């Protein structure tokens, strides 16, 4: 019977949400990790200008 087949319409959306949240977490972690290096680089560029 076709009445008891699982619906998979929301599955794709959930997977995209998980991937997007993983990318966001990795981006924030990269910014935290490189923040000191970025700050000194931007300060050096500002002083040269």
N, C-alpha and C positions, 0 to 999 in steps of 0.2 A: 504494500500500500504506500502511496506517496504522502500520506498524512504525517508519517513519523520520520521523514528524512530531516536531518539537521539543516538549519539555515546557516549559511556561511557568509552572509552579506556584511556583517560587522567585523568579520575576522580580518579583512584587508585593512580596514581603518585602524584597528587595534595594533596591527603590525607596524603601520606607518607611524602611529603615535609613539610606539616603543623606540623605533629607529630615531625619530626626531628628538625624543627626550635623551637618548644616549648621545647624540651629536651635541645637544645643548650642554650636557654634563661635561663632555670632553672639551668643549670650547671654553667653558668656565674654568676647568682645571688647567688648561693651557694658559689662560690669561693670568691665573694666580701663580703658576709656575714661572712664567716669563715676565711678571710685572716689574720686578727689580731691574732686570736687564733692559726692558722697554723704557722704564723711567729714566735710567741713566743715559740711554741713547737719545731720547727726546730732549733731555736737558743739554746734552752736548751739542745737538743740532741747533737748539735755541741759542746757545752761547755763541756759536759760530755765525749765526745770522746777525 
